[in-house]
């Protein structure tokens, strides 16, 4: 089993129907592409800055299937990507994402960071 102490899951969220997403899509293609390149450069810089803390870079998330007692269904949600990081504290993990390109450049809305807890019962 792995040690999850000081490990945090960061979930990148944003709605395709948000005003930010609508504004992004309304940009002229050349401007949207330029901002996209700027955003990817900023994202690569963020990765370089935090490379020692990144446990799993993660990546973009595709379409969602929900499985419950009713079976399997296609659904939409706000999850767009994820990363797993290590930090001395929850606050320190959150600080890693201040002004992240996900919402500072791209039309994402927020990043939510939560601790990965031990499995109850010591499994």
Beta strands, then each sheet from edge to edge (+ up, - down):
strand 1: 7-13
strand 2: 54-60
strand 3: 64-68
strand 4: 71-75
strand 5: 79-86
strand 6: 110-115
sheet 1: 2+ 5- 1+ 6-
sheet 2: 3+ 4-
end
